[in-house]
Amino acid sequence: DYWGYCSSLCSYCGGSPITTRDGQEESCGYDCLLGADWDMVGYDKAPLLKPTIDVSLPKEANYIAEKGGQHQLNIGPQSVTISCPETKFYDPALQQETSVNVNCGPQKYRLTVTSESGQILGGEFKNDQFGCDPCPSSYSYVPGFLSTEDFSSNGIFYDVKKVQDCKTLCEVSCHCQTFDYSKQQSRCQLIKELITKPSFSSSIGDYVLCAKAEDEEGLSCGINSKTRCFASALPPAAYNCQLPDFN
């Protein structure tokens, strides 16, 4: 990034002189810009995750270049896949899809988005609508954190590298309705209650509370109620588990 140029965090005209769009043409030298590093819709409400961007091969004539991780395109047939590897898109307009195909156009600075099943979701999307939800499918992000007196723990797991794995642990657990996950700490705590309003409104570190959608029923695992770490039901990876205090 250089003085006098839009930084790579700009969602429009990134890497272009700051006067590029002063004229009536408002041209950036391309029609669409795709990237993952700028603030996405909802960043002020949830700690959004970055999407991944993959350009379909062979590249079409309307694909210009990649600069600093940003993809420049003109209006045309080039298809680009934008995905949330572990979760889903946060913007409701993307209908909780986990991966979509994007084309530049039909207008400048607008994108046509198609689901993996081929459904056209719209032709007026902007490039800041692809932030990834901190929580996986069937779970909703709940801002804030809990006091230990406010919930019943169904166990704490360590060495859990992905939020999707924390979801799996919750779903094989007895009556897990919410989980508290930290990617930095690789820590996953299962919570019996369906949390909708934590005691504290601000979050701590990268911990996220993910609550089951209200139409999802709790899973009864059929395992002894005092066996809360479910070693026989774990996914292939091995996790360290701390049992709750049942006394």
N, C-alpha and C positions, 0 to 999 in steps of 0.2 A: 504494500500500500504506500502511496506517495502523496505528498501535499499537492492539492489542486486536482486530485482525482477522487472519484467516489470509491470508498473502501470496498473490500471484498464482502463486507457485511451488508452492503446496500442490496436491496432486493430489486432495484431498477438501475440500470446503467452502471453496474459494478465494474470498476476498472476504467471507466470513461472519464474524460475531463468534466469537472463539475458544471461547466457551461454548456455541455452537450445538448441539454434539453431546454435551453433558453429560447430557441427560435420556435416558429409556428410548427415546424415539422416534428419537433420533439423526438428526434431520432437518436437512438443509442448506438446505431451501427448494427443493430439486430432487432428482431421483432419480439423475441421472448428470451428470458433468462431464467434458468433453473439452478437452484442451489439449496444447500441444507444449513448454512451457517447464520442466516439472518433470523430475526424474531418472527415467529409464525403466529397466526391467529390463535389466541388463547394463552400466549406465553405469560400474561399477567394473572392468569387464573390457575395455572397448573405448571409443574416443571416438565415441559414437553421434551420428548426425546427427538433426536435427529433422524430424519428418514434416510434411506439409501437411494441412490439414483443410478440407474443402469441404462445406457443408450443401446438400443437394438442395433444389431449388425445384420447386413452391411449398412453403413451410414448412408442416408439419403443426401441429395444435393442441398437441401435446405438446412442441414446441420453445418454450423460454421466452425466452432472450435470449443475446447475446454480451456479455461483460464482460471487458475487458482481454485479449482474444484467447482467452478461455475460453468454451466453449459449454455452457449449462445446458439440460438436458432432463428431462422426466418420462418414465416408461415409456410407450412408444407406438410408432407406425409411422414416425416421422421417421427418414430415412436420412441418414447422414453418411459421406462418403468420406474415408478416411485413406490417405495415399500416401507412399511414399519415391521422390521424383522421379528420383534418380540411382542408387539401390541397391535394397536389399530390407530387409524387416523383420529385426531381429536375433533376436527371441525365437523359438525353435524351434517354439513352438506355432502360429505364423503361417505355418509351412511355406514360408519363403522367398518369400512373396508380395510383390509390389511395391505393390499397392493392394488395399484391402478396403473393404467396406461394413459400417457399424456401426449397430446399433439399441440403444437403451436398454432394458434388461430381459432376461429376464422378472422379475428381482429388482432391488431398489435397489442401486446402485453396482456393477452387473454389466452386461456388454455381450454382445449376440449379434453374432458376426462372420461375414460371408459373403464368400467369394472372388469375384473378378470373373466367374468361370465359374458362380457360383450355388451352390457347395458350402458348406454350413454348417460352419464350422471349430469352433464351440463357442458356448455360451451363458453361460459363466462367466468371460469375460475381464474384466480390470481395466483401468483407464485409464492404467496405467503400463507397458503391454506393447507400445507402438507405436514404440519407438525404432528408428531406421534404422541398419543395418549400415554401417560406414565403407567397406566393399568391395562391389562390384557382384555380380550373380548369377554363379554358377560360380566365384567366388573367395572365399577365406576370409581373414579378418583374422588377421595374425600379430603379436602384441605385441612391441615392441622395435625395435632398429635394428642395422644391420650394420657391421662393420669393412670397409674397402675391400678388404682381403685375402681376404675370405670369399666373394666372388662375382665373376662375370664380367659386365660391363656390355654390353648390346646397344645402348647409346646413351642419351642424355639429351635430352628434348624440353622446350622452354619454351613459354610462352603456351598451356598446356593448361588450360582453364578448368574442366573437369569430370572427375571420376574415371572416368566412363563413357568419355570420350574416351581416357583413359590405358589403359583396358581394350582399346579398339579398337586402339590402337597396339601393344599387347602381342600381340593376336591376329593382326595382319597381319605381325608380326615373325617372324624365324626362331628357333624354339625358345625363345621367351620363356615362362618358367614363373612368374615373380613380377614385380610392379612396385612401385616406391616412389613415392608420390604426395604432393604438398603442394598443397592448394588455395590457400593464402595466397601461395605462391611461383609457382603455376601451373607446377609442375615435375613431370615424369614421367620416371623412370628405369626402363628395361627391364632385367631380370635373367634370365640364362640358366638359373640353377639353380632348383629348386623349394625354397624356403626354408620350413622348418618350425620351426627354433629359431635365432633370431638370436644373435649374440655378446653383445649387451647386452639386458637385460630391460626397460629403460625406453625410452620413445620420446623423440624430439626434436621440439619444436614441434608442428605439426599433420601431420607426416609419418606416413603409414600404409603398412605392407607388406601387399600383397594377393597371395596365392599361389593358383594354380589348384587347383581341387578335384582330388584324386588320381586320380579316374576320367576327368579330361580329358586327352586326349593332346596333346602339343606339336604345333603347326602348323608343317609344313615349307613355307616360302614359295616355294622354288624360285628365289630371287634369289641372285646372287653373294654368297658368304659374307662378303665384305668390304664389301658395301653394307648397312649395318646401320640406316640411317635411312629407307630404303624410301620415297623421295619419291613414287614412282609409285603407292604403295599407301595413301597417307595419306587420311583422310577429308577432306571439303571444306575445313574450316578449315586455315589455314596455320600450321605450327609451326616454330620455330627448333630446329635439331638439332645436338647436339654429338657427333661420332663418337668411339667408344672408341679407345684406342691399341692398334693391332694389332702393334706391334713387340715 
